[in-house]
Amino acid sequence: MTTQRNILVTAALPYANGAIHLGHLLEHIQTDIWVRFQRLRGHHCYHMCADDAHGTPIMLKAQQLGITPEALISQVRKEHMADFAGFRIGFDNYYSTHSDENRSCSEHIYTVLRDNGYIKTRTISQLFDPEKQMFLPDRFVKGTCPNCGSDDQYGDNCDSCGATYSPTELKNPRSVVSGATPELRESEHYFFDLPAFESMLETWIDSGSLQTGVANKLREWFEQGLQQWDISRDAPYFGFEIPDAPGKYFYVWLDAPIGYMGAFKNYCDKHNHNIDFDAFWNKDSNAEIYHFIGKDIIYFHGLFWPAMLEGAGYRKPTNIFAHGYVTVNGEKMSKSKGTFIQASTYLKHLNPAYLRYYYAAKLNNRIDDLDLNLEDFAQRVNSDLVGKVINIASRTAGFIHKRFGGKLAEQVIAPELLAHFVDASATIAEYYEAREFGKAIREIMALADKANQYIAEQAPWKLVKDNATLEQAHQVCSLALECFRILITYLKPVLPDLAQQTEELLNSELTWDAISVPIFGKTINPFKALLQRVEMEKIEAMVESSKEDLAKMNQPQPTGPLIDEPISEIIDFDDFAKVDLRVARIVKAEQVPDANKLLKLQLDLGGETRQVFAGIKSAYQPEDLEGRLTVMVANLAPRKMRFGISEGMIAAAGPGGKDIWLLSPDDGAEPGMRIK
């Protein structure tokens, strides 16, 4: 039994405005495997995550959908939790950065940093959208690259030539939000004094605990010189307002990592403080804290976050584990090819165990990209899991019930083989601990090969046919299932569902400490199919389905006007100018016999009268309309209807039925006036 450890593990926080995809799942599966391994070893290991719920993109997307930011992040969080649960990601708490706990922690850390002299203010110049009345983040400005002249480039870097620059350097800049030409305006901003922590950070980076790739990447920032970090944003902004600074908000990357604390604080509070928050985060903590992240956010986790913690009087993380990106078939995930696959799309077609296993088989402790080759994916799952591991049980468990009453033999027929399986535990544990999952899988599959070789040599299907060798068959099959039990124990962090099925089959809980405790003589349950082969047809169907789902990608399911009736395709001004909208007075309104929805209206256009049939019967009584001003499309081609000719159309809003509202000009407008 190893010494029990107290471990807090976090995965990077998914942004709360889009769907979970296979790229996200690389990190979360890696994290979940490591957490499950630690628990299997008997350690106290807490797994925290949350949605990153603040920032301009979320605010603007909520406006686009016609809902509040709170409604948007609530809906997305439900979708994220369902996706993660589908892949058996076992969070102790999946929370949100838009929480009371995170607000409290963020304000406390900021206040301590401010009081300790680490917060500075200065006035900066920034591009401002005069139509939306908001300062624009770099990615919300587009224009012509100042380096190579490519059009439609973002305000921070050029996709064509790779140049980086300030948005104020763009030629012909425009706001992505409104299309307006941005103006340069000044604003007072708040800065975190990162250079004050340079010596501490250098010592931490050079300590040898960080991954080599992480340490090397962080050293590049020291070569460039550390800069003060802008931690404020101006209203309008969805986030936490900075204490004593009205109209100023914490930049999302200040409160996002603090969200790890907020999620854990919420978890501790829900468990009546039986788990001590301070025992993990205080400077003198003996607990371990690990962050699993993608290589694209090393900068924030390796510099800003430990410096903030140090300045606010908290401990730094024990380590930061970074990973690379996911490619599919050797290329960047592609929407057009259907390889930008959402978690929900995958789950409609394939067992989550397949992806968990494939990722594990290819993961190491370096910052390498991982390629999901779909043909190799099918072949490896079928060969390893079905052809090797499951094959051990499927070839032997049936005999135990058919010929031996479901009871395993008392004797070990090949103790040297069993000893080989047990002795592998130390090596496999070392690989799991070091996040060398691929090496662990190779060790496990080598054991599976030995078990299958032994079964093939012994051929129990032949031994059971002769009473003289029946007991030998009993012992061979029992040893095979004992080897199977050990293999599934080794695979339990990777394949929790298969482990649960195996526990039900063998009437035994699979624990690391029990690896050396055989179950010979025990009664088992009848064998049931454990895992099916991967069919390429299902993979191909998933890819096709992914293409179809792209139109809905990153769309939550709230209700609202823009959801029910999305904005139409963009038109030119000349097209709009062709529509002649006029003020009209309803001089007469009457019912239309035999019509369920229509009213017959006579409209005065200031010297000309038009007859229009309008589908507003369910919302208005004729007598309530007469004398009222409204808006009509005056140059619409006449339409012949069963009840007569309709010579135009009146303008109204609403989904229909009783929910219809006629547009009415303000008092003073006169019939015939054109609406411009």
C-alpha positions in Angstrom: 0.0 0.0 0.0 1.5 3.4 -1.0 1.4 6.5 1.2 -1.9 8.2 0.7 -1.7 11.5 -1.2 -4.0 14.5 -1.3 -4.3 15.7 -4.9 -6.3 18.4 -6.7 -6.4 18.1 -10.5 -7.9 20.6 -12.9 -8.4 20.6 -16.7 -8.5 23.8 -18.7 -11.9 25.5 -18.7 -13.9 25.1 -22.0 -15.2 28.4 -23.3 -18.9 28.7 -22.8 -19.9 29.7 -26.3 -19.3 26.5 -28.3 -19.6 22.7 -28.4 -17.1 20.2 -27.0 -15.2 18.5 -29.9 -12.5 15.8 -30.2 -9.8 18.3 -29.6 -11.2 19.2 -26.1 -11.6 15.5 -25.4 -7.9 14.8 -25.7 -7.2 16.8 -22.7 -10.2 15.7 -20.6 -9.7 12.0 -21.4 -6.0 12.4 -20.5 -6.9 14.1 -17.2 -9.6 11.7 -16.3 -7.3 8.7 -16.9 -4.7 10.1 -14.6 -7.3 11.0 -11.9 -8.8 7.5 -12.1 -5.4 5.9 -11.8 -4.7 8.0 -8.6 -8.0 6.9 -7.1 -7.3 3.3 -8.1 -4.1 3.5 -6.1 -6.0 4.7 -3.0 -5.2 8.4 -3.1 -7.6 11.3 -2.3 -7.8 12.9 -5.8 -10.3 15.7 -6.5 -11.1 16.5 -10.2 -12.4 20.0 -10.8 -13.4 21.9 -13.9 -15.8 24.7 -15.0 -17.0 26.6 -18.0 -15.0 29.8 -18.8 -18.1 32.0 -18.9 -16.9 35.6 -19.3 -15.8 37.9 -22.1 -16.8 39.9 -25.1 -17.5 36.9 -27.4 -20.1 35.5 -25.0 -21.7 38.9 -24.5 -22.0 39.5 -28.3 -23.2 35.9 -29.0 -26.0 36.3 -26.4 -27.0 39.6 -28.0 -27.1 37.8 -31.4 -29.3 35.1 -30.0 -31.6 37.6 -28.3 -31.0 36.1 -24.8 -29.0 37.1 -21.7 -25.4 36.0 -21.2 -26.6 34.1 -18.1 -29.1 32.1 -20.2 -26.4 31.4 -22.8 -23.8 30.1 -20.4 -26.4 28.1 -18.5 -27.5 26.3 -21.6 -23.9 25.7 -22.8 -22.9 24.3 -19.4 -25.7 21.7 -19.6 -24.5 20.6 -23.0 -20.8 20.5 -21.9 -21.7 18.4 -18.9 -23.7 16.0 -21.0 -20.9 15.6 -23.5 -18.3 14.9 -20.8 -20.6 12.5 -19.0 -21.0 10.7 -22.4 -17.2 10.1 -22.5 -17.2 9.1 -18.8 -15.2 12.1 -17.7 -15.6 11.8 -13.9 -15.5 15.4 -12.5 -16.1 15.8 -8.8 -17.4 19.3 -9.6 -18.1 20.9 -13.0 -18.9 24.5 -12.2 -18.8 28.0 -13.9 -16.5 31.0 -13.6 -19.7 33.1 -13.4 -20.2 32.2 -9.7 -20.3 33.9 -6.3 -17.3 31.8 -5.2 -15.2 32.9 -8.2 -16.2 36.5 -7.8 -15.2 36.4 -4.1 -11.8 34.7 -4.9 -11.1 37.1 -7.8 -11.9 40.2 -5.8 -9.8 38.9 -2.9 -6.8 38.1 -5.0 -7.0 41.4 -6.9 -7.4 43.4 -3.6 -4.3 41.7 -2.1 -2.3 42.3 -5.2 -3.4 45.9 -5.3 -2.6 46.5 -1.6 0.8 44.9 -2.1 1.6 47.3 -4.9 1.3 44.9 -7.8 -1.5 46.7 -9.6 -0.7 49.7 -11.8 -2.9 52.1 -13.8 -2.1 54.0 -17.0 -4.0 55.4 -20.0 -3.8 53.5 -23.2 -5.1 54.1 -26.7 -7.5 51.5 -28.1 -9.8 51.0 -31.1 -13.4 51.9 -30.3 -16.6 50.9 -32.3 -18.6 54.2 -32.5 -21.8 52.3 -33.4 -21.7 49.7 -30.7 -20.1 52.1 -28.3 -17.5 49.6 -27.1 -13.7 49.1 -27.1 -12.8 46.3 -29.4 -10.6 43.3 -28.5 -7.9 42.5 -31.0 -9.8 39.7 -32.6 -12.8 41.9 -33.1 -10.9 44.1 -35.5 -10.2 43.1 -39.1 -8.3 44.8 -41.9 -5.4 44.7 -44.3 -2.1 43.2 -42.9 0.5 46.0 -42.6 3.2 43.5 -43.5 2.0 41.6 -46.6 -1.1 43.4 -47.6 -3.5 40.4 -47.2 -7.1 41.5 -46.7 -9.5 40.3 -44.0 -6.8 39.7 -41.3 -7.4 39.9 -37.5 -6.1 42.7 -35.4 -3.3 40.7 -33.7 -1.8 38.5 -36.4 -1.9 37.7 -40.1 -2.9 34.2 -41.2 -1.2 34.7 -44.5 2.3 35.7 -43.5 2.3 35.0 -39.7 3.2 38.6 -38.7 2.1 39.9 -35.3 1.1 43.5 -34.8 -1.1 45.9 -32.9 -4.7 46.4 -34.2 -3.9 50.1 -34.6 -1.3 49.1 -37.3 -4.0 47.4 -39.5 -4.8 49.2 -42.8 -8.4 49.9 -43.5 -9.5 48.5 -40.1 -13.2 47.7 -39.5 -15.2 46.4 -36.5 -16.2 42.7 -36.8 -19.1 43.6 -34.5 -20.8 46.3 -36.6 -18.6 46.8 -39.7 -18.0 50.4 -38.7 -14.5 52.1 -39.0 -13.1 52.0 -35.5 -11.8 55.2 -33.8 -8.7 55.5 -31.6 -9.8 56.5 -28.1 -8.0 56.6 -24.7 -9.0 54.7 -21.6 -7.5 54.1 -18.2 -6.5 50.5 -17.7 -5.3 48.4 -14.8 -2.1 46.3 -15.1 -0.6 43.5 -13.1 3.1 44.0 -12.5 4.4 40.7 -13.9 8.0 41.9 -14.1 8.1 42.2 -10.3 8.0 38.4 -10.2 10.7 37.7 -12.7 13.2 36.2 -10.3 10.6 33.9 -8.6 9.4 32.7 -12.0 12.9 32.0 -13.3 13.6 29.9 -10.2 10.3 28.0 -10.6 10.9 27.4 -14.3 14.5 26.2 -13.7 13.4 23.9 -10.9 13.2 20.9 -13.2 9.7 20.0 -12.3 8.0 21.4 -15.4 8.0 19.6 -18.7 11.0 20.4 -20.8 8.8 21.8 -23.6 6.9 24.0 -21.1 10.0 25.3 -19.5 11.6 26.1 -22.9 8.5 27.9 -24.1 8.3 30.0 -20.9 12.0 31.0 -21.3 11.2 32.5 -24.6 9.1 35.1 -22.9 12.0 36.1 -20.6 14.1 36.6 -23.7 11.5 39.1 -25.0 11.3 40.7 -21.6 8.3 40.4 -19.3 5.7 43.1 -19.6 3.0 44.4 -17.3 -0.3 42.6 -18.0 -3.5 44.4 -18.9 -6.1 42.9 -16.6 -9.0 45.3 -17.2 -11.7 45.8 -19.8 -14.2 48.6 -20.3 -17.9 48.4 -20.2 -19.9 46.9 -21.9 -18.4 43.6 -20.9 -19.7 40.4 -19.4 -17.7 39.6 -16.3 -16.9 40.8 -12.8 -16.6 44.5 -12.1 -13.3 45.5 -10.5 -13.8 46.7 -6.9 -13.7 50.5 -6.6 -13.5 50.9 -10.4 -17.0 51.5 -11.8 -17.3 50.6 -15.5 -14.1 48.5 -15.4 -14.2 44.7 -15.5 -11.7 41.9 -14.9 -10.2 40.6 -18.2 -11.5 37.0 -18.6 -7.9 35.6 -18.2 -7.7 37.0 -14.7 -10.7 35.3 -13.3 -10.6 32.1 -15.5 -7.7 30.4 -13.7 -9.1 31.6 -10.4 -12.1 29.6 -11.5 -10.1 26.5 -10.4 -10.3 27.9 -6.9 -13.9 28.9 -7.2 -15.0 25.4 -8.3 -13.0 23.7 -5.5 -14.4 26.2 -3.0 -18.0 25.4 -4.1 -17.2 21.7 -3.8 -15.8 22.1 -0.3 -18.8 24.1 0.8 -21.2 21.5 -0.6 -19.5 18.9 1.5 -19.9 20.9 4.7 -16.2 21.8 4.7 -15.2 18.3 5.4 -12.5 19.0 2.7 -10.3 21.9 3.8 -9.9 24.5 1.0 -7.1 26.2 2.7 -5.1 23.0 3.2 -4.8 22.8 -0.6 -4.1 26.5 -1.4 -2.2 27.9 1.5 1.6 28.6 1.2 2.4 25.8 3.7 0.2 23.2 1.9 1.4 19.6 1.6 -1.2 18.8 -1.0 -0.5 18.5 -4.7 -2.2 20.6 -7.4 -1.9 19.8 -11.1 -3.2 21.7 -14.1 -3.7 19.8 -17.4 -3.8 22.3 -20.3 -3.2 22.6 -24.0 0.0 24.1 -25.3 -1.7 27.2 -26.5 -2.3 28.5 -23.0 1.1 27.8 -21.4 1.7 31.5 -21.2 -1.2 32.2 -18.9 -0.7 29.2 -16.7 3.1 29.3 -16.5 3.6 33.0 -15.9 0.5 35.0 -14.9 -1.1 32.4 -12.8 1.8 31.5 -10.5 2.8 35.2 -10.2 -0.8 36.1 -9.2 -0.8 33.3 -6.6 2.6 34.3 -5.3 1.6 38.0 -5.0 -1.7 37.2 -3.3 -0.1 34.8 -0.7 -1.1 31.5 -2.1 1.0 28.4 -3.1 1.9 27.7 -6.8 0.7 24.6 -8.6 2.8 21.5 -8.1 3.0 21.2 -11.9 1.5 22.1 -15.2 1.0 19.3 -17.7 0.6 20.5 -21.3 -0.3 18.5 -24.3 -0.4 19.1 -28.1 -3.3 19.4 -30.6 -5.4 16.7 -32.2 -5.1 16.2 -36.0 -7.3 13.8 -38.0 -5.8 11.7 -40.7 -2.6 13.8 -40.5 -4.3 17.1 -41.1 -5.8 19.9 -39.0 -9.4 19.1 -38.0 -11.5 20.2 -41.0 -15.1 21.3 -41.1 -15.4 20.7 -44.8 -14.1 17.2 -44.5 -16.3 16.4 -41.5 -13.3 15.7 -39.3 -14.0 18.6 -37.0 -16.1 16.2 -34.9 -18.2 17.3 -32.0 -18.5 15.1 -28.9 -22.2 14.7 -29.4 -21.8 13.7 -33.0 -19.3 11.0 -32.1 -21.6 9.6 -29.4 -24.4 9.1 -31.8 -22.3 6.6 -33.8 -19.5 5.1 -31.6 -18.7 3.8 -28.2 -16.8 6.3 -26.1 -14.5 3.5 -24.9 -12.9 3.4 -28.4 -11.7 7.0 -28.3 -10.6 6.8 -24.7 -8.5 3.7 -25.6 -7.0 5.2 -28.8 -6.0 8.4 -27.1 -4.5 6.5 -24.2 -2.5 4.3 -26.6 -0.9 7.3 -28.3 -0.4 9.7 -25.3 2.9 10.5 -23.8 4.2 13.1 -21.3 5.5 15.4 -24.0 3.8 18.3 -25.8 3.3 16.3 -29.0 0.3 16.6 -31.3 -1.8 13.4 -31.5 -3.1 12.2 -34.9 -6.4 10.4 -34.9 -6.0 8.3 -38.0 -9.5 6.9 -38.5 -8.4 3.6 -40.2 -5.7 3.0 -37.6 -8.3 3.9 -34.9 -10.6 1.1 -36.1 -7.8 -1.4 -36.6 -6.1 -0.7 -33.2 -9.4 -0.9 -31.2 -10.4 -4.1 -33.0 -7.0 -5.7 -32.7 -6.1 -4.7 -29.2 -9.4 -4.5 -27.2 -11.6 -7.0 -29.1 -9.0 -9.3 -30.6 -6.7 -9.5 -27.6 -8.2 -8.4 -24.3 -11.9 -9.3 -24.8 -10.9 -12.5 -26.6 -9.4 -13.9 -23.4 -12.7 -13.9 -21.6 -14.9 -14.8 -24.6 -12.8 -17.9 -25.3 -12.9 -19.2 -21.7 -15.7 -17.8 -19.6 -18.4 -19.8 -21.3 -16.7 -23.1 -20.4 -16.7 -22.1 -16.7 -20.5 -22.0 -16.7 -21.2 -24.8 -19.2 -18.9 -27.4 -17.7 -17.9 -26.2 -14.2 -21.1 -24.7 -12.6 -19.7 -21.2 -12.9 -17.0 -21.8 -10.3 -13.3 -21.1 -11.0 -10.7 -23.8 -10.2 -9.0 -23.8 -6.9 -5.5 -24.5 -8.3 -3.1 -22.4 -10.3 -1.9 -24.3 -13.3 0.9 -22.0 -14.5 2.0 -19.8 -11.5 5.0 -18.4 -13.5 2.6 -16.8 -16.0 0.4 -15.4 -13.3 3.5 -14.0 -11.5 4.5 -12.3 -14.7 1.1 -10.5 -14.9 1.3 -9.4 -11.2 4.9 -8.3 -11.4 4.1 -5.9 -14.2 2.1 -3.7 -11.9 5.1 -1.6 -10.7 6.2 -0.7 -14.3 2.6 0.0 -15.4 2.0 2.2 -12.4 5.2 4.2 -13.1 4.0 4.8 -16.7 0.6 5.9 -15.5 2.1 8.2 -12.9 4.4 9.8 -15.5 1.5 10.2 -18.0 3.2 7.8 -20.4 -0.1 6.2 -21.2 1.1 4.8 -24.5 3.9 2.9 -22.8 1.5 1.5 -20.2 -0.9 0.3 -23.0 2.0 -1.4 -24.8 2.9 -3.3 -21.6 -0.7 -4.3 -21.1 -1.1 -5.5 -24.6 2.2 -7.5 -24.4 0.6 -9.3 -21.4 -2.6 -9.9 -23.4 -0.5 -11.5 -26.1 1.1 -13.9 -23.6 -2.3 -14.8 -22.2 -3.7 -15.5 -25.7 -0.6 -17.5 -26.7 -1.1 -19.6 -23.5 -4.8 -20.2 -24.3 -4.0 -21.2 -27.9 -1.3 -23.6 -26.8 -3.6 -25.2 -24.2 -6.7 -25.2 -26.4 -9.3 -25.6 -23.6 -12.0 -26.2 -26.3 -10.2 -29.5 -27.0 -9.4 -30.3 -23.3 -13.1 -30.2 -22.3 -14.0 -33.0 -24.7 -12.0 -35.6 -22.7 -12.8 -36.4 -19.1 -9.1 -37.1 -18.5 -8.2 -33.5 -19.3 -11.4 -31.8 -18.0 -9.8 -30.5 -14.8 -6.9 -29.2 -16.9 -9.4 -27.3 -19.0 -10.9 -26.0 -15.8 -7.6 -24.7 -14.5 -6.6 -23.2 -17.9 -9.8 -21.3 -18.2 -9.7 -20.1 -14.6 -6.1 -18.9 -15.1 -7.1 -17.1 -18.3 -9.9 -15.3 -16.4 -7.5 -14.4 -13.6 -5.1 -12.9 -16.2 -8.1 -11.1 -17.7 -9.0 -9.7 -14.3 -5.5 -8.2 -13.9 -5.5 -6.8 -17.4 -8.8 -5.0 -16.9 -7.6 -3.7 -13.6 -4.6 -2.2 -15.4 -7.1 -0.8 -18.0 -9.6 0.5 -15.5 -8.5 4.1 -15.6 -8.9 4.1 -19.4 -12.0 1.9 -19.7 -14.3 2.4 -16.7 -17.4 0.9 -18.3 -15.5 -2.3 -19.3 -14.1 -2.5 -15.8 -17.6 -2.3 -14.3 -18.8 -5.0 -16.7 -15.8 -7.2 -15.7 -16.5 -6.6 -12.0 -20.1 -7.8 -12.6 -18.8 -10.9 -14.5 -16.2 -11.9 -11.9 -18.1 -10.8 -8.8 -15.0 -8.9 -7.8 -14.1 -5.3 -7.3 -11.0 -4.3 -9.3 -8.5 -2.5 -7.2 -4.8 -2.0 -7.6 -4.1 -3.6 -4.2 -6.1 -6.7 -5.2 -3.9 -7.4 -8.3 -1.9 -9.9 -6.3 -5.0 -11.4 -4.6 -6.3 -14.1 -7.0 -10.0 -15.1 -7.2 -9.5 -18.8 -7.8 -12.4 -20.8 -6.3 -14.8 -18.0 -6.7 -18.2 -18.2 -8.5 -18.6 -15.9 -11.5 -21.6 -14.8 -13.5 -22.5 -15.9 -17.0 -20.5 -14.2 -19.7 -22.1 -11.5 -21.8 -20.7 -9.6 -24.8 -18.4 -6.9 -23.5 -17.3 -4.8 -26.5 -18.2 -4.9 -30.1 -15.8 -4.4 -33.1 -15.5 -0.9 -34.7 -17.1 -0.9 -38.1 -15.6 1.5 -40.7 -19.2 2.1 -41.9 -20.0 3.7 -38.6 -16.9 5.8 -38.7 -17.8 7.0 -42.2 -21.4 7.7 -41.0 -20.0 9.8 -38.2 -17.9 11.9 -40.6 -20.9 12.5 -42.8 -23.0 13.3 -39.8 -20.3 15.8 -38.7 -20.6 17.6 -42.0 -24.4 17.9 -41.5 -24.0 19.1 -37.9 -21.7 21.9 -38.8 -24.5 24.3 -39.4 -25.6 23.8 -35.8 -22.1 23.7 -34.3 -21.6 26.0 -31.3 -25.3 26.8 -31.2 -27.1 26.2 -27.8 -30.8 25.7 -27.9 -32.4 28.8 -26.3 -35.5 30.3 -27.6 -35.8 33.9 -29.0 -36.7 35.9 -32.1 -33.3 35.3 -33.8 -33.5 31.6 -33.1 -37.1 31.2 -34.4 -36.4 33.4 -37.5 -32.7 33.9 -38.2 -31.6 37.0 -40.0 -31.8 36.6 -43.7 -28.8 36.6 -46.1 -27.0 39.9 -46.5 -28.3 42.1 -49.3 -26.8 45.2 -51.1 -28.1 48.7 -50.4 -29.4 48.8 -54.0 -31.5 45.7 -53.3 -33.0 47.3 -50.2 -33.6 50.6 -52.0 -36.0 48.7 -54.3 -38.4 48.1 -51.4 -40.8 51.1 -51.2 -42.1 51.4 -47.7 -44.9 54.0 -47.1 -47.0 55.3 -44.3 -50.6 54.2 -44.8 -53.8 54.9 -42.9 -56.3 52.0 -42.4 -59.6 53.6 -43.5 -61.6 50.4 -43.5 -61.2 46.9 -42.0 -63.6 44.0 -42.3 -63.9 40.3 -41.9 -63.3 38.0 -44.9 -66.0 35.3 -45.1 -64.6 31.7 -45.0 -61.1 33.0 -44.3 -59.5 31.8 -41.0 -56.6 34.3 -40.8 -57.3 37.2 -43.2 -58.8 40.7 -42.7 -59.6 42.9 -45.7 -58.1 46.4 -45.3 -58.5 49.5 -47.3 -55.3 51.6 -47.1 -55.0 55.4 -47.8 -51.6 56.3 -49.3 -52.4 60.0 -49.4 -54.4 60.3 -52.5 -54.4 56.6 -53.5 -56.3 53.7 -51.9 -55.1 50.1 -51.9 -56.8 46.9 -51.0 -54.7 44.5 -48.9 -55.5 41.1 -47.4 -53.5 40.7 -44.1 -53.2 37.6 -41.9 -53.9 39.3 -38.7 -57.4 38.2 -37.8 -56.4 36.3 -34.7 -54.7 39.4 -33.2 -57.0 42.3 -34.1 -60.7 43.2 -34.3 -61.6 45.2 -37.5 -63.0 48.1 -35.5 -59.8 48.5 -33.6 -57.8 49.1 -36.8 -59.8 51.7 -38.6 -58.1 55.2 -38.5 -54.7 53.7 -37.4 -51.4 54.5 -39.2 -49.3 51.6 -40.3 -46.4 50.7 -42.7 -47.0 49.0 -46.0 -44.8 47.7 -48.9 -46.2 49.8 -51.6 -44.4 48.4 -54.7 -45.2 44.8 -54.2 -46.6 43.1 -57.2 -50.4 42.6 -56.9 -51.4 39.1 -55.9 -54.6 37.4 -57.0 -56.2 35.6 -54.0 -59.4 33.5 -53.7 -61.0 36.5 -52.0 -59.8 39.2 -54.4 -56.6 41.1 -55.4 -54.1 42.1 -52.6 -52.2 45.2 -53.7 -49.4 45.3 -51.2 -48.4 44.1 -47.7 -48.5 45.7 -44.3 -45.5 45.4 -41.9 -45.9 43.5 -38.6 -43.7 41.6 -36.1 -44.2 38.4 -34.2 -44.4 34.6 -34.7 -48.1 34.6 -35.6 -51.4 33.7 -34.0 -52.3 36.2 -31.2 -48.6 37.3 -31.1 -48.7 39.8 -34.0 -47.9 43.5 -33.7 -48.5 46.0 -36.5 -45.8 48.6 -37.0 -47.1 52.1 -36.4 -45.3 55.4 -37.2 -45.1 58.1 -34.5 -47.8 60.8 -34.5 -47.1 63.4 -37.1 -46.4 61.0 -39.9 -48.8 61.3 -42.9 -50.1 58.8 -45.3 -47.9 58.5 -48.4 -44.7 59.4 -46.7 -41.7 57.2 -47.7 -39.9 55.3 -45.0 -36.1 55.6 -45.5 
